């Protein structure tokens, strides 16, 4: 039971803390999209697909917003909850039922 609780806390914390790190590594930074990055390639593809601009509310626009300003508190709570549930599920150990009958 304690292992499951620890797994839930760790996974929830990692889920929330990893978002800015991963987005920064992809090129979605607080200063904008980094040249030559995965984010720049995504932005280029989105602009070509939309006739020269990135649509508001698109995946690229949303990721850039999160990269620049961070996650909203509601998003952190949701991500932490999902991460915690996943961590609890992964660390859950099913114990076999005990047998009350003596073997013959």
C-alpha positions in Angstrom: 0.0 0.0 0.0 2.8 2.4 0.9 4.6 1.6 -2.4 1.5 2.4 -4.3 1.1 5.8 -2.6 4.8 6.6 -3.2 4.4 5.6 -6.9 1.3 7.8 -7.2 3.1 10.9 -5.7 6.3 10.4 -7.7 4.4 9.9 -11.0 2.1 12.9 -10.4 5.1 15.1 -9.6 7.1 13.9 -12.6 4.1 14.3 -14.9 3.7 18.0 -14.0 7.4 18.7 -13.8 8.3 17.1 -17.1 6.1 19.3 -19.3 8.3 22.4 -19.3 11.4 20.3 -19.8 10.0 18.3 -22.7 8.5 21.3 -24.4 11.8 23.2 -24.0 13.7 20.3 -25.5 11.3 20.3 -28.5 11.9 24.0 -29.0 8.8 25.6 -27.4 10.6 28.1 -25.2 9.6 31.2 -23.3 11.4 33.3 -25.9 9.5 31.7 -28.8 10.1 28.8 -31.1 13.8 27.8 -31.4 15.2 27.8 -34.9 16.0 24.4 -36.3 14.0 22.6 -33.6 11.2 20.1 -33.8 8.9 23.0 -32.9 10.1 25.0 -35.9 9.4 22.1 -38.2 6.0 21.6 -36.7 5.3 25.4 -37.1 6.5 25.3 -40.7 4.2 22.3 -41.5 1.2 24.0 -39.8 1.8 27.2 -41.7 2.1 25.4 -45.1 -1.1 23.4 -44.3 -3.0 26.6 -43.3 -1.9 28.8 -46.2 0.9 30.7 -44.5 -0.2 31.1 -40.9 -0.6 29.0 -37.8 -4.2 28.7 -36.7 -5.1 29.9 -33.3 -6.0 27.0 -31.0 -3.9 24.5 -33.1 -1.6 22.0 -31.5 1.4 24.2 -32.4 -0.2 27.3 -31.0 -1.2 25.6 -27.8 2.2 24.1 -27.3 3.9 27.4 -27.9 1.5 29.1 -25.4 2.4 26.5 -22.7 6.1 26.8 -23.6 6.0 30.5 -23.2 3.6 30.9 -20.2 3.6 27.5 -18.5 0.6 25.4 -17.6 -2.5 26.8 -16.0 -3.3 25.6 -12.5 -6.2 23.5 -13.7 -4.0 21.8 -16.3 -1.4 21.1 -13.6 -4.1 19.5 -11.4 -5.5 17.4 -14.2 -2.0 16.3 -15.3 -1.0 15.5 -11.7 -4.1 13.5 -11.2 -3.7 11.4 -14.3 0.0 10.9 -13.5 -0.8 9.9 -10.0 -3.4 7.4 -11.1 -1.0 5.9 -13.6 1.7 5.7 -10.9 -0.6 4.0 -8.5 -1.7 1.5 -11.2 1.9 0.7 -12.2 3.0 0.1 -8.6 -0.1 -1.8 -7.5 0.8 -5.3 -6.5 -2.0 -7.8 -6.4 -1.6 -10.2 -3.5 -3.0 -13.6 -3.9 -5.9 -14.6 -1.6 -4.8 -16.4 1.5 -6.1 -20.0 1.8 -7.7 -20.8 5.1 -7.8 -24.5 4.4 -4.8 -26.7 5.3 -3.4 -28.7 2.4 -3.9 -32.5 2.8 
